[in-house]
């Protein structure tokens, strides 16, 4: 998971609209229960998620906020509710800008409606990949660092499990891109077209 710097919400997504849509969603869920199916609200006859995708893509250079897959459009581009919309505690966060994350099908399929207050957010102000994780070039997995506090280790483990960092094809994909990186003469010029940039961030500072 790579550090993300979140910009302010687009002008059309006003605080008033975020609150109003959240309150309306809460009312619908409380009145209709689990039978109510969430649908993105519309602005000027366009669904909110469609309007937001370009802004979320710009923040991450078209990478998944969680695993850094690129481009997300090729990996089943979705908008995830970090705090799940199925939990009554977070009904009113359903359209809150800071709760919306661009993600790929893989991360969405593992995260689903899971959430833990200790999860690491890629847009946490102080977040750094190297403060919690390290890349294992042999296995392709994301390992939890051993020389960090027990609290950080717990947060890293929870995040890794919920987002399925080491599940499915992800480890093999990372190994493949790791090999490509070392053999690519244009790797510095086209860095943002790589998957899993957090693996190479430190190497970017050691250019020949």
C-alpha positions, -999 to 999 in steps of 0.1 A, spaced: 0 0 0 15 33 -11 11 67 5 -18 86 -10 -22 124 -6 -59 131 -7 -70 164 -22 -100 184 -11 -134 172 -23 -144 183 -58 -164 216 -57 -197 198 -67 -194 175 -37 -203 201 -11 -204 193 27 -241 200 26 -247 174 -1 -225 148 17 -246 153 49 -279 153 31 -272 121 12 -259 105 43 -290 114 63 -313 101 34 -294 69 32 -297 64 70 -335 70 68 -338 45 39 -319 18 57 -337 23 90 -371 24 72 -365 -5 47 -338 -25 65 -315 -47 45 -339 -49 16 -328 -14 7 -302 -14 -21 -277 15 -21 -276 35 -54 -253 64 -60 -271 97 -60 -271 118 -91 -260 153 -100 -271 168 -133 -283 134 -145 -249 118 -138 -242 93 -110 -219 106 -83 -195 77 -86 -190 84 -123 -183 121 -115 -158 111 -87 -138 86 -106 -116 111 -125 -107 129 -93 -98 97 -74 -78 85 -104 -59 118 -104 -50 114 -67 -34 79 -73 -23 83 -109 -49 56 -118 -36 31 -92 -57 12 -67 -55 30 -34 -49 -2 -15 -26 -25 -36 -14 0 -62 -26 -21 -92 -25 -1 -124 -45 10 -142 -75 3 -120 -98 4 -151 -81 -28 -163 -86 -44 -128 -123 -38 -123 -123 -1 -112 -146 5 -81 -152 30 -54 -149 14 -19 -165 27 12 -136 25 37 -161 25 66 -187 1 52 -221 14 42 -238 -17 57 -228 -8 92 -253 15 110 -224 34 126 -213 46 92 -246 51 73 -240 89 71 -205 84 57 -219 69 25 -210 99 3 -183 115 25 -153 123 4 -128 110 29 -145 77 30 -144 69 -7 -114 50 -21 -105 40 -56 -98 2 -57 -95 -28 -79 -117 -59 -80 -91 -79 -60 -91 -56 -30 -128 -50 -32 -135 -88 -32 -114 -93 -1 -124 -63 19 -161 -64 11 -179 -50 42 -150 -57 66 -136 -28 87 -115 -24 118 -107 10 135 -71 -1 135 -68 -5 98 -42 17 81 -54 42 56 -31 50 27 -40 87 31 -32 88 68 -10 119 71 19 100 87 16 68 68 48 53 52 50 18 38 84 12 54 70 20 88 48 -11 88 57 -34 59 86 -47 38 86 -64 5 98 -100 4 114 -104 -31 117 -142 -27 80 -149 -20 65 -117 -35 46 -112 -2 42 -81 19 57 -90 53 50 -72 86 81 -55 99 95 -71 131 114 -41 144 83 -20 151 60 -16 180 34 -42 189 7 -16 181 20 -10 146 24 -48 140 -12 -53 150 -24 -25 126 -3 -39 98 -16 -75 103 -52 -63 104 -48 -43 72 -29 -70 54 -56 -96 62 -87 -75 54 -73 -63 21 -59 -97 11 -24 -83 3 -9 -118 1 -39 -136 -14 -46 -149 -49 -22 -138 -76 -8 -108 -59 25 -123 -47 33 -137 -82 23 -104 -98 47 -85 -75 75 -109 -84 68 -104 -121 69 -66 -118 100 -67 -96 118 -86 -124 105 -62 -150 117 -32 -130 153 -45 -128 154 -51 -166 136 -20 -178 159 8 -191 130 33 -189 118 24 -154 125 59 -141 108 77 -169 77 56 -168 76 49 -130 39 57 -126 29 30 -152 42 3 -128 21 -17 -105 31 -19 -68 52 14 -68 57 10 -30 83 -17 -38 104 7 -58 100 40 -40 133 36 -22 151 25 -53 138 56 -71 162 76 -48 192 55 -60 191 63 -97 224 56 -116 
